[in-house]
């Protein structure tokens, strides 16, 4: 009996300690959850007190909505948004501070501000089953007024984002700049309230794990980037996620001054993507290598893989002179099911370098690809423009610059050491274009490529 009593007392003490560790309720600091009162000061006071006490959990709880401007996370702080509760961004741009670093893309200073910011922080988290709502509708936030992001973390380590719903940013949902050890699990992102609604952006980050997340975005759902030459992006895993996007599902590159390596993306579904499922672009002088993409299912994704190797200046801090081209090599795309039967003829795997600058060592295998067909003999004669600096001008290497491709399945150009193994294409309508075009492709191993059951020989 005494042992049972001691166990009960120990359990009560443990529960009380647990509650104390999570005891920084913003209501105790004067916050009001009416969706109208600005609570920036009260929330920041709770964070600051928690940090002074050595860290813990700041509670956004009690239901309703807590309206706020920019708040700053600090070491050892977990921001917990409880189920049924919303942390709501202010619609007054003056409630967003100007000391939260900046957006790293050129010509986009209107996205410099943000709602939640952390710099040089260790062990920070945003968790809970509640909602972080940027309230960023285009009727309020424009390029002229400024369009704040939801989250920006700069030079931080040990970051955890769990179970939360992130919605309605005025621009990007998040960016992690030069951070290490990031885990994002079980979150939902819905960013359709405004344009440029990227989901997760990892710029110059390492040891990143994204799992079991759902994305519905007005721009790229996940981006891997390198805006600084000495800040590579490596050791990245993305798995068990679902993507719907107005633009790309996963983009790697564009901001690409540093290197990319050791990336694994698996067990994901892509649906109703306007531009590309996997958009991989090296153009600012870094090198890209050692990536595998496996067990992917796509439906209504016009370019399952869109890969370009060219020259363009994307970073706001990059020199005006274009960086020399470096290298892209060692990629595997395997076990993909792609159903584009409902789309038009502009559907293909599209991989291209530039003359003398090859994408090297690429394997594409075990692919089933359904396309609408309908391409004409005239389409088959089309000359595809090179992504030269003259063609690109001041913008990105996008598919609309080339238009309809002269192949109904795969277009490869300026590549070395390519293997295509067990790639099956089926067209709904007759297509007069060849299944594959390989222009300036050296050392191609073609086995098991077929279109409508007919084997394609090398």
C-alpha positions in Angstrom: 0.0 0.0 0.0 2.8 2.4 0.9 4.5 1.6 -2.5 1.2 2.4 -4.3 0.9 5.7 -2.4 4.5 6.6 -3.2 3.9 5.8 -6.9 0.8 8.1 -6.9 2.6 10.9 -5.3 5.5 10.5 -7.7 3.1 10.6 -10.6 1.5 13.8 -9.3 4.9 15.5 -8.8 5.9 14.5 -12.3 2.6 15.9 -13.7 3.1 19.2 -11.8 6.7 19.5 -13.1 5.4 18.8 -16.6 2.8 21.5 -16.2 5.3 24.0 -14.8 7.6 23.3 -17.7 4.8 24.3 -20.0 3.5 27.1 -17.8 4.3 30.2 -19.8 0.7 30.8 -20.9 0.4 34.1 -22.9 -2.9 34.7 -21.2 -1.0 35.2 -17.9 1.0 37.9 -19.6 -2.1 39.9 -20.7 -2.8 38.4 -24.1 -6.4 38.5 -25.3 -7.7 35.8 -27.8 -10.4 37.9 -29.4 -8.9 38.1 -32.9 -8.8 41.9 -32.7 -6.4 42.9 -29.9 -2.7 43.1 -30.9 -0.8 40.7 -28.6 2.7 41.2 -29.8 4.0 42.6 -26.6 2.3 40.0 -24.3 3.5 37.1 -26.4 7.1 38.4 -26.6 7.1 39.0 -22.8 6.1 35.3 -22.3 8.9 34.2 -24.6 11.4 36.5 -22.9 10.5 35.3 -19.5 10.7 31.7 -20.6 14.1 32.3 -22.0 15.3 34.0 -18.8 14.2 31.0 -16.8 16.3 28.7 -19.0 13.7 27.7 -21.6 10.5 25.8 -21.8 7.1 26.0 -23.6 5.2 29.2 -24.4 1.5 28.3 -24.6 -0.9 29.8 -27.2 -4.1 28.1 -25.9 -7.6 28.7 -24.8 -9.2 28.7 -28.2 -9.9 31.8 -30.3 -7.3 33.8 -32.2 -4.4 35.8 -30.9 -3.5 38.6 -33.2 0.1 39.6 -33.4 2.9 41.3 -35.3 6.5 40.1 -35.4 7.7 38.0 -32.5 11.2 36.6 -31.8 12.0 33.1 -30.7 15.0 32.4 -28.5 17.1 29.6 -27.3 15.3 26.6 -25.8 11.8 27.9 -26.6 8.9 25.8 -27.8 6.0 27.8 -29.1 3.0 25.5 -28.6 -0.3 26.4 -30.4 -3.0 24.3 -28.9 -5.8 22.5 -30.7 -8.6 24.9 -31.6 -6.4 28.0 -31.2 -5.0 30.3 -33.8 -1.9 32.6 -33.8 -3.0 35.2 -36.3 -0.8 37.6 -38.2 -1.7 41.3 -38.1 -3.0 42.9 -41.4 -1.1 46.1 -40.6 2.3 46.1 -42.2 3.6 48.4 -39.5 3.2 45.6 -37.0 6.1 43.7 -38.8 9.6 44.8 -37.8 12.4 45.5 -40.3 15.3 43.8 -38.4 14.4 40.2 -39.5 17.1 39.8 -42.2 15.8 39.7 -45.8 14.6 37.7 -48.8 17.6 36.4 -50.8 16.0 36.6 -54.2 16.7 39.6 -56.4 14.0 42.1 -57.0 11.8 40.8 -54.1 12.5 43.2 -51.1 8.7 43.3 -50.6 9.1 39.9 -48.9 11.8 41.0 -46.4 9.5 41.2 -43.3 8.2 38.1 -41.4 5.8 37.1 -38.5 8.1 34.8 -36.5 11.9 35.3 -36.5 14.9 33.6 -34.9 18.6 34.4 -35.3 21.5 32.4 -33.9 19.1 30.4 -31.7 19.6 26.8 -30.6 16.8 24.3 -29.8 13.7 26.0 -30.9 10.3 24.5 -31.9 6.8 25.3 -33.1 4.4 22.6 -32.2 0.8 21.8 -31.5 -2.4 21.0 -33.4 -3.5 24.6 -33.7 -3.1 27.0 -36.6 -0.5 29.6 -37.5 -2.4 31.9 -39.9 -0.6 34.7 -41.7 -3.8 36.5 -42.6 -2.0 37.5 -45.7 -4.7 38.0 -48.3 -3.8 39.8 -51.5 -6.6 42.3 -50.9 -4.5 43.6 -48.0 -0.8 42.8 -48.8 0.7 43.7 -52.2 4.2 44.2 -53.5 3.7 47.9 -52.8 2.6 47.5 -49.2 5.0 44.6 -48.5 4.2 40.9 -48.1 5.6 39.4 -44.9 6.6 35.7 -44.7 5.4 33.6 -41.8 8.7 32.1 -40.5 12.3 33.0 -41.0 15.1 31.3 -39.1 18.7 32.5 -39.6 21.8 30.6 -38.4 19.8 28.4 -36.1 20.4 24.9 -34.9 18.2 22.1 -33.7 14.8 23.2 -35.0 11.6 21.2 -34.7 8.3 21.9 -36.4 5.6 19.5 -35.5 1.9 18.8 -36.2 1.0 22.5 -36.8 -1.1 23.9 -39.6 0.6 26.9 -41.4 -1.8 28.8 -43.7 -2.4 32.1 -45.5 1.1 33.6 -45.7 1.3 36.9 -47.6 4.3 35.5 -49.4 6.5 32.4 -48.5 5.4 30.2 -45.6 9.0 29.8 -44.3 12.7 30.1 -45.0 15.5 28.4 -43.1 18.8 30.3 -43.8 22.1 28.5 -43.0 20.5 26.3 -40.4 21.6 22.9 -39.1 19.6 19.9 -37.8 16.0 20.6 -38.8 13.1 18.2 -38.4 9.6 19.0 -39.9 7.0 16.4 -39.2 3.2 16.0 -39.6 2.5 19.6 -40.6 0.0 21.0 -43.1 0.7 24.0 -45.3 -2.0 25.8 -47.2 -0.7 28.9 -48.9 -3.2 30.1 -51.5 -4.1 33.5 -50.0 -1.5 35.4 -52.0 1.1 34.8 -54.7 4.6 33.3 -54.2 3.2 31.1 -51.5 6.2 28.7 -51.1 6.0 26.1 -48.4 9.3 25.1 -46.9 12.5 26.8 -48.2 15.9 25.5 -47.0 18.7 27.7 -48.0 22.3 26.5 -47.2 20.9 24.0 -44.6 22.2 20.6 -43.5 20.7 17.6 -41.8 17.1 18.3 -42.8 14.3 15.8 -42.4 10.8 16.4 -43.7 8.2 13.7 -43.2 4.5 13.0 -43.3 3.5 16.6 -44.4 0.8 17.8 -46.7 1.3 20.8 -49.0 -1.2 22.9 -51.0 0.8 25.9 -52.2 0.6 28.8 -54.7 4.3 28.4 -55.5 6.9 25.7 -55.0 6.0 23.5 -52.0 9.6 22.7 -51.0 12.7 24.4 -52.1 16.4 23.6 -51.6 18.6 26.6 -52.2 22.1 28.0 -51.7 22.4 31.8 -51.6 25.9 31.8 -50.3 28.9 30.1 -51.9 30.2 28.8 -48.6 26.9 27.5 -47.3 26.1 24.2 -49.0 22.8 22.3 -48.9 23.3 18.7 -48.0 22.1 15.7 -46.1 18.4 16.2 -46.9 15.6 13.6 -46.7 12.0 14.2 -47.7 9.5 11.3 -47.3 5.9 10.4 -47.0 4.6 13.8 -48.2 1.7 14.9 -50.5 2.1 17.9 -52.8 -0.4 20.1 -54.7 1.0 23.3 -56.1 0.4 26.1 -58.5 4.0 25.8 -59.6 6.5 23.1 -58.6 6.2 20.3 -56.1 9.9 20.2 -55.1 12.5 22.7 -56.5 16.2 22.2 -56.1 18.3 25.1 -57.1 17.7 28.4 -58.8 19.4 30.1 -55.9 22.5 28.0 -56.4 25.7 29.8 -55.5 26.7 27.0 -53.2 26.8 23.2 -53.6 24.0 20.6 -53.2 24.6 17.0 -52.3 23.3 13.9 -50.5 19.5 14.4 -51.1 16.9 11.6 -50.9 13.3 12.0 -51.8 10.9 9.1 -51.5 7.4 7.8 -51.0 5.6 11.0 -52.0 2.5 11.8 -54.1 2.2 14.8 -56.4 -1.2 16.0 -57.7 -2.4 18.9 -59.8 1.0 20.6 -60.2 1.0 23.3 -62.8 4.7 23.4 -63.6 6.9 20.4 -62.5 7.0 17.7 -60.0 10.8 17.7 -59.5 12.3 21.0 -60.7 16.1 20.8 -60.5 18.1 23.9 -61.7 21.8 24.7 -61.3 22.7 28.1 -62.6 24.7 30.3 -60.2 28.1 28.5 -60.0 27.6 25.8 -57.4 27.9 22.0 -58.0 25.0 19.5 -57.6 25.4 15.8 -57.1 24.4 12.6 -55.4 20.6 12.6 -55.3 18.0 9.9 -55.5 14.3 10.2 -56.1 12.2 7.0 -55.6 8.7 5.6 -55.2 6.9 8.7 -56.5 3.3 8.8 -57.7 2.2 11.8 -59.8 -1.1 12.8 -61.4 -1.6 15.9 -63.6 2.1 16.9 -63.3 3.2 18.1 -66.8 6.9 17.7 -66.2 7.6 14.9 -63.7 11.3 15.8 -64.0 12.4 19.2 -65.3 16.2 19.6 -65.0 18.2 22.5 -66.4 21.9 23.4 -66.2 22.6 27.0 -67.4 23.5 30.5 -66.2 21.4 33.0 -64.5 21.7 35.4 -61.5 19.0 34.7 -59.0 20.4 35.9 -55.6 20.1 39.5 -54.5 23.7 39.4 -53.3 25.3 37.7 -56.3 27.7 39.7 -58.5 26.2 41.1 -61.6 28.5 39.0 -63.7 27.2 35.5 -64.3 29.0 32.7 -62.4 30.9 30.1 -64.5 29.1 26.8 -64.9 30.3 24.1 -62.5 28.8 20.6 -62.5 25.6 18.5 -62.2 26.1 14.7 -61.9 24.9 11.5 -60.3 21.1 11.4 -60.1 18.8 8.4 -59.9 15.0 8.6 -60.7 13.3 5.3 -60.0 9.9 3.7 -59.4 7.7 6.4 -60.7 4.0 6.2 -61.7 2.9 9.3 -63.7 -0.7 9.7 -65.0 -1.0 12.8 -67.2 -3.9 11.5 -69.4 -6.0 14.6 -68.6 -3.3 17.1 -69.6 -2.4 18.5 -73.0 0.5 17.5 -75.2 3.1 19.5 -73.1 4.0 16.6 -70.9 7.5 15.0 -70.7 10.6 14.3 -68.8 12.8 17.2 -69.8 16.5 17.3 -68.9 18.9 19.7 -70.6 22.4 21.1 -70.2 24.1 23.5 -72.5 26.7 22.8 -75.2 29.9 21.8 -73.5 28.3 21.7 -70.1 26.7 18.3 -69.6 24.4 16.8 -66.9 26.2 13.6 -66.2 25.6 10.1 -64.8 21.8 9.9 -64.7 19.6 6.8 -64.3 15.9 6.8 -65.0 14.3 3.4 -64.4 11.0 1.6 -63.6 8.7 4.3 -64.8 5.1 4.1 -66.1 4.1 7.3 -67.9 0.6 8.0 -69.3 0.3 11.0 -71.5 -2.6 12.4 -73.6 -0.8 12.2 -76.9 -2.0 14.3 -79.9 1.3 15.6 -81.0 1.6 16.2 -84.8 4.3 15.7 -87.4 4.8 19.4 -87.3 5.4 19.3 -83.5 8.0 16.6 -84.1 10.0 19.0 -86.2 10.1 21.7 -83.6 13.5 23.2 -82.7 13.9 23.5 -78.9 15.6 26.7 -77.8 18.7 26.5 -75.6 18.5 28.0 -72.1 21.3 30.5 -72.9 21.7 33.8 -71.0 20.4 35.6 -74.1 17.2 33.6 -74.1 16.7 33.9 -70.3 17.3 37.7 -70.0 16.6 38.6 -66.4 14.3 35.7 -65.6 14.5 32.0 -64.8 14.8 28.9 -67.1 11.1 28.1 -67.4 9.3 25.7 -69.8 7.3 28.4 -71.5 10.5 29.6 -73.2 10.6 26.3 -75.2 7.0 25.4 -75.5 5.8 22.1 -77.0 8.6 19.5 -77.2 9.2 17.3 -80.2 9.0 14.1 -78.1 6.0 12.7 -76.4 7.9 11.1 -73.5 11.5 12.0 -72.9 13.6 14.9 -74.1 17.3 14.8 -73.2 20.0 17.3 -74.4 23.7 17.8 -73.6 24.1 14.9 -71.2 26.7 12.2 -70.6 26.3 8.6 -69.2 22.6 8.2 -69.2 20.7 4.9 -68.5 17.0 4.5 -69.2 15.8 1.1 -68.0 12.2 -0.2 -68.0 10.4 3.1 -69.0 6.9 2.4 -70.3 4.9 5.2 -72.1 1.2 5.0 -73.0 -0.5 7.7 -75.1 -4.3 8.1 -74.9 -4.4 9.6 -78.4 -2.1 8.9 -81.3 1.1 11.0 -81.2 3.2 11.6 -84.3 6.2 12.6 -82.2 8.9 10.1 -81.2 8.8 8.8 -77.7 12.4 10.0 -77.0 14.8 12.5 -78.3 18.4 12.4 -77.2 20.3 15.5 -78.6 24.0 15.5 -77.9 23.7 12.7 -75.4 27.0 10.8 -75.0 27.1 7.2 -73.7 23.4 6.4 -73.5 22.2 3.0 -72.4 18.6 2.4 -73.5 16.9 -0.8 -72.4 13.3 -1.5 -71.8 11.9 1.7 -73.3 8.5 1.2 -74.9 5.6 3.3 -76.2 2.1 1.7 -76.4 3.7 -1.7 -76.0 6.2 -1.2 -78.9 9.9 -1.4 -77.9 12.1 1.6 -78.7 15.6 0.6 -79.8 18.7 2.8 -79.2 
